[in-house]
Amino acid sequence: MITDRLSATPAAIALIHKLTAQHGPILFFQSGGCCEGSVPLCMPINEFKPSPSDIIVGEVEGAVFYMGHNHFQFSENTHTILDALPGSSGSFSLDCGTGMAFITRGRLYNDEELQQLGPVVRYGFN
């Protein structure tokens, strides 16, 4: 059994459904950089072109979750949990103005999960 790198809470899944109904297919990108780069940005799929170094962490409800290479290097031994909380993201993300904000949480993998992690998938290389 392969260990997933990404999961989502019911609140995040509900917000994904709402935003997909309004905007069509969406994706997430978390860069880990400055200017709110540590929060996941949600955008229509036609508004983001991943770079060859971006990592595909997983998919939630049809929305691919990309992470910048540098941020992934920092968190590759951490399971990413996508959540949505009341508030404002204050960013250019689609969740801005909905009264909810996407965030990520993380938990370290246990030894068994680490042994069962699948290969890292880079955009355009697999």
N, C-alpha and C positions, 0 to 999 in steps of 0.2 A: 504494500500500500504506500502510495506517495503522499508525503505531507504537503498540504496546501500552504502557500505563502500568504494568502489573503482570505479574510472572511469579513462579513458585514453584520451589523446589528439590524434588528427589525426596523428601527428608526431610519437608518441609512437606506435600507431597501425601499421603504415607503417613499422617501424623498427621491430616490432614483426613479421610481415608477412615475411620480408626479412630474419630474423634470423631463423624462422621456416622452410622456404624453404631450407636454408643451413644446418641446424642442426637437423631438426625434432622437435618433441614436446619440448617445453621449459617451465620453471617456473621462478618465481622471489622469492627472499628472501631478506628481509631488517631486519637486526639485531638491528641496533641502537647502536652497540658497537664501539670499536675503530678500527683503520686501515680501514677506508672507510666503516665501518659498517652502517653508516647513509645513504648510497646510496643503491638503490636496485641492487642486483646482479642478473644477468640473466644467467641461465645455462641450459644445457640439463636436462630433467627430471631424467635421470638415474645417474646423478652426485650429487644428493642431497637427503639426507634422513632426512625429517623433524623430529623434536623431538616431544614427546607428549605435550610439552608446547607451541609449535608454533601455531600461530593463522592463520587461513585462512581468509584473508581480503576480497578476492573476486577473480574474474577471468576476464581476458581480452583476447578476441580472442583465447580462449582455454588454455591460460597460467595462471595457478594458482599463486596467489600472497600470499606468506606466510610472516608473520612478527613475529619476536621474541617476546616472552611474555613481557619482560621488556619494549621494545620499544612500544608495543601495549598499555601497561598500561599508558604510557605517552601520547599517541596520540589517545586513544579510542573515544574521543569526536570530532575527526577531520576526515573529509572526505579526503581520500588519492587520489591524482590525479597523475597518472603516466604520465610523459612527456619525450620527447627526444629532446635534444638540440645539435647543432653543437659543437663538441669538443671531448675530449677523457676522458673516465671514469678513466683511469689509474689504473684499477683493473683487477681482473681475470674474469670479467664479459664478456659474449659473445659480448657485444656491443663494447668492446675495439678493436680498429683498424678499425671500420666502419666509423669513422669520426663523429659519433653521440654518445651521452652519455645519458643513462636513468637517470632521477632524479625523485624525488617525491616532490609534493607541497601539501599543506594542507589548508583546510578552515574549520572553526568551523561550526558544524551543528547548524541550528536554532532550536528553541524550538519544533516546529512541527516535524522536522526530528528526533530529539532526542527521541521523543515519539514513532516513527515508526521504530526505529532501530531493526533489527532482532537479534536473539541470537548470541553470540560469538561462533564461530566454531573452536574448537581445533583439530589439526590433530590427527586422531586415536581415538577420543572420541565421535564422533557424527555419 
